[in-house]
Amino acid sequence: MTIEEQIEEGYRLLHEDDIDHALDVSRQIQKEKPDAAEGFALEAEVMQKLNQWDPSIKALDKALAIDPESARLYNLRGYAYLQKEALKEAREDIERAISLQDLAVAHRNLVLCMFLEEKGGEALQYLIGRIKHNPSDVENWILMGDIMKKGGDHDKARTYYEQVLKMDPDNEYAQKQLEE
């Protein structure tokens, strides 16, 4: 099996919640190809699934030493820092990810970081800007709906989830939010 096939298999196992085997695959990749960042990235994502933020960051440090221009890796590490509430480090990594590549998930993580930094107004303005910049990205609409819902404005939240369903009628998350 090639390294690419192993990586694909590892992520398949991770998405199927076969955590132990996904971790085994990541370690096998690291052993066979220690200069492949993806073996460490897979380990980091396994650790994140287990809410093990420090081991995830450690694996991502190794991955970034191999591939220091990967927006995805910076975003993953920024997310781990968010979970640890290490907001300075989170913001630096997330902003670095965005500077390297316009990743929608990194923009959403930046919004979450702003909320954790107690900059809710700035976060809402940023998210509104993201919706205006890319109105077809349903994830921004979902995030805005979630924010409105948590803020107690269920009617506004409903309008955002309904907009998601106009763009993506099969979106299960938005359907579930509208049923509640």
N, C-alpha and C positions, 0 to 999 in steps of 0.2 A: 504494500500500500504506500503510495506517495505521501509526502508531507502534506500536500494540498488536500488529499483524500482524508488524511488523519484529522486535519483541522476541521474539515467539513463534518466528519463523523463526531468529533468532540463537541461542536456546536449543536449538532442534531441531538446528541445525548443530553446536553445542557438544557435545550428547549423541551425535551421530554422529561425533565427533572430526574434524570439518571445521573445524579451529582457525582457519585463515587467513580463511575466509569468515565465521565467527562474529565474529572481530575486526573485519573490514570492516563487518559489520552494526552492531556496537557503535559504531564511529566514525561511521557514517552517522547513527545515532540521535542521537549527541552533536551532530553538525553541524546536523541538522534541528530538534532539540528540546533545546537545551543545559540547559534547566531540568528535564529528566527524569532522575531518579536512576538509572533502569533502564539507560540507555545506559552509564553508568559502572560499574554493578553487573555488567553482562554482560562488559565489558572486564576487570573484576577477576576474574571467574570463569574467563575465558579464561587470564588470567595465572596463576591458581592451577593450572589444568590443566597449564600449562607449568612449574610449580614456580618461577615468577617472583614471589616474595613481595613485594619492594619495590614493583614496579609495581602489584601487586594492591592493596597498602595505599594507594598514591597515588590509584588510581582510587576506592577505597572512601572515602577522605577527601573526595573531590569529591562522591560520591554522598551521604555523610552530611551534607555542607554543605547539600545540597538537601532531604534527608529525614532530619532528626536524630532522628526517633522510630521508625526502622525497626529492629526487633529482628533481622531477617534480615541487614541490612547490618552491624550491630555484631557479630553472630555470625561472619559471613564474615571481617571484619577481625580478630576475635579468633583465628580459625583460622589466618589468615596469620601473625599474631604468634606463635602456637604453633609453627608451622613454623620460624620464625626463632629460637625459644627466647627470645623477649622475653616472659617469663612474667608480669611485672607488668602490661604492657599487654594481654596476652592475657586475663588474669583480669578486668581492669577491663571490657574490651569484652564478654566472655562474660557476666559478671554483669549488665552493663547490658542486654544482650539478654534475659536471663531476667527482669529487672525489668519490661521492656516487654511481653514476651509469653512464655508458657510453652512455649517451643520445645524439643521433645525433643532435637533435634540440639545445641542450646546446652548442655543438661544433660550430654550425652555429651562435648562439648568441655570442659566444666568438669571432668569426671572425668579426662580426659586431661591437662588442665592440672595437676591435683592430683598425678598420677603424675609428671609432669615436675618438679614442685616437690619431689619425693621425700616426698610425703604419701600413701603408698600405703594406709595404714590408714584415713585420712580419706576417700580416694577410694572404697574398698570400702564403707565405711559409707554414704556418699552414694548409691552405686549401689544398694545393698540398699534404701535408703529409696525410691529412684526405682522399683524393681521393686515394692515394697509399695504405693506411691502409684498406680502405673499398671501393673498386672500384665499387661495386654494389649499393651504396647509391646514388640514382639519385639526391637527394637534394643538395649534394655537387657539382655535375656537374652543376646543375641549378644555384647555387650561383656563381660559377666561371663564367658561361656564363653571368649572370647579371653584375658581376664586370667588365668583359671585355667590355660589351655593354656600361656601364656607362663611362668607360674609353675611349670610342670611337673606340675600336678595334672590329668592327662588324664581321669581318671574323673569328677571334678567338672565339667570342661569338657564332657564328653560329656552329662551330665545337663542342662546348660543348653541345649546345641544340640538335644537331644531335646525339651525343652520348647518351643523355637522351632517345631519341626516339628509339635507338637501344635496350636499356634495357627495356624501357616502351613505346611501340608504341602508347598507348592511352593517354599519358601524355598531357593533354590539354594546360598546361602552356607552355611547350616547343613548341608545335605546334603553339600556338599563337605568341610566340617570333620569330619563323622562318617565319611567315607570314608577319611580320612588315617590 
